[in-house]
């Protein structure tokens, strides 16, 4: 078993939440600073993990996973 940390910068995360327009995201967007402080999207887990970048500039996730699993 491997832990996969899916990283995403806060700006991309906000844009994706806004774009999907789901009612349950309203609280996150209403106080986005508190949401990101709580969720810490830029802080990797303190245990061994495989990191993939799900930000706007990241390569496709399947490509990143394939590369990481075959290295």
C-alpha positions as CSV (number, residue, x, y, z in Angstrom):
1,X,0.0,0.0,0.0
2,X,1.2,3.5,-0.8
3,X,0.0,6.9,0.4
4,X,-0.5,9.3,-2.5
5,X,-0.5,12.9,-1.7
6,X,-2.3,14.9,-4.4
7,X,-0.9,18.4,-4.2
8,X,-2.8,21.4,-5.5
9,X,-1.9,25.1,-5.1
10,X,-4.5,27.2,-3.4
11,X,-5.4,29.4,-6.4
12,X,-6.1,26.3,-8.6
13,X,-8.1,24.7,-5.8
14,X,-10.2,27.8,-5.4
15,X,-10.9,28.1,-9.1
16,X,-11.9,24.4,-9.3
17,X,-14.3,24.8,-6.3
18,X,-15.8,27.9,-7.9
19,X,-16.1,26.2,-11.3
20,X,-17.9,23.1,-10.1
21,X,-20.5,25.3,-8.3
22,X,-21.7,22.8,-5.7
23,X,-23.7,24.1,-2.8
24,X,-21.6,22.2,-0.2
25,X,-18.5,24.2,-1.3
26,X,-20.1,27.5,-0.4
27,X,-18.7,27.5,3.2
28,X,-15.2,26.7,1.9
29,X,-15.3,29.6,-0.5
30,X,-17.0,32.0,2.0
31,X,-13.8,31.8,4.1
32,X,-11.3,30.3,1.8
33,X,-8.3,31.4,4.0
34,X,-9.7,29.5,6.9
35,X,-10.4,26.5,4.7
36,X,-6.9,26.4,3.3
37,X,-5.4,27.0,6.8
38,X,-7.4,23.9,8.0
39,X,-6.7,21.7,5.0
40,X,-3.1,22.9,4.4
41,X,-3.0,21.9,0.7
42,X,0.6,23.0,0.4
43,X,1.9,20.8,3.3
44,X,2.9,17.2,2.5
45,X,2.1,14.5,5.0
46,X,4.8,13.7,7.5
47,X,5.1,10.1,6.5
48,X,6.5,8.4,3.4
49,X,4.3,9.2,0.4
50,X,4.2,9.5,-3.4
51,X,3.5,13.2,-4.3
52,X,1.6,14.1,-7.5
53,X,0.9,17.7,-8.6
54,X,-2.8,18.3,-9.4
55,X,-2.2,22.0,-9.9
56,X,-3.0,23.9,-13.1
57,X,0.6,23.5,-14.3
58,X,1.0,19.8,-13.4
59,X,1.3,17.0,-15.9
60,X,-1.7,14.6,-16.2
61,X,-2.1,12.6,-13.0
62,X,-2.0,9.2,-14.7
63,X,1.3,10.2,-16.3
64,X,2.8,11.2,-13.0
65,X,1.6,8.1,-11.3
66,X,2.9,5.8,-14.0
67,X,6.3,7.5,-14.0
68,X,6.5,7.3,-10.2
69,X,5.5,3.7,-10.0
70,X,7.9,2.5,-12.6
71,X,10.9,4.4,-11.3
